[in-house]
């Protein structure tokens, strides 16, 4: 009798462990993989379409003051003034060197040094990425080391979508 009770309790515990593991995996997938490139782009372009005039005001103000602003509007965590000033752009004679823009940070997932980040870029120059529709920097392809992937895609006049993937998880075959 005691052996049957022991086996029953063991089976119940095992069932709880399995259900708990499924619950944790589902939670992890939902909370830690909130978005991918395509869903991020769809969200950002929809947000831009619905809030374009207000976002342009914010972008022009950031340009004027050349600084960052925290939580300036709805889904935007920060807006920062920046330019392509790194030696990589200069040494490779890339035409984007020195071009200025405002980055609207929208969302991120991941921890510490990894993860994915996306948002919008506003540039007074309409040729921020050399009149191309899309610019993809694949660190491994260029340097032979690392897994960072940075994508900028023009979505309308003066507006770009960006997706920074520090884990190299984005499938580039679905983007080009």
PyMOL commands that set and color helices and strands:
alter all, ss='L'
color gray80, all
select helices_A, chain A and resi 2-32+37-65+87-91+139-143+172-174
alter helices_A, ss='H'
color red, helices_A
select strands_A, chain A and resi 69-73+76-83+100-109+116-122+134-138+149-156+159-165
alter strands_A, ss='S'
color yellow, strands_A
deselect
rebuild
show_as cartoon
